[in-house]
Amino acid sequence: MKWFWWNASRGDVLGVLIVIAVIGVLVFALTRGPDMRHNVDASFGPDWECTPQPMGGPTCIKKPAR
């Protein structure tokens, strides 16, 4: 009885491994990548308050002087 019917060559195995690696990188990037909605840093300084926007850049407002 023949269990493994596919006679894989070295190129076939390498191709399958590359596809698995690319899919793994994409899944990692989509699940662990930077989340721009929660990680806003406009580099204005501590006296600025920036709010992320769903489309476009963040809206930054200078805090009032104390």
Steps between C-alpha positions, in 0.01 A plus 500: 500500500635838403425768764676799353404521131681828422865462401631839606819637352735737682345800318149396601594474866685832487200668337263368765735617778524849346120527477465390864764756606328785309162412650658487846659844458170647380307352791762628745496849345121519510470379859810650665585794275484864606150630558496860382165578660629453855862593459506865396824691536506827311821609678374844599588459867325439832295822477303368201210254504452299182186305414510234226252525213356201310599650165795736472752623750451577867343822627733675747394772743739690727414466868426828678779651708472449873 
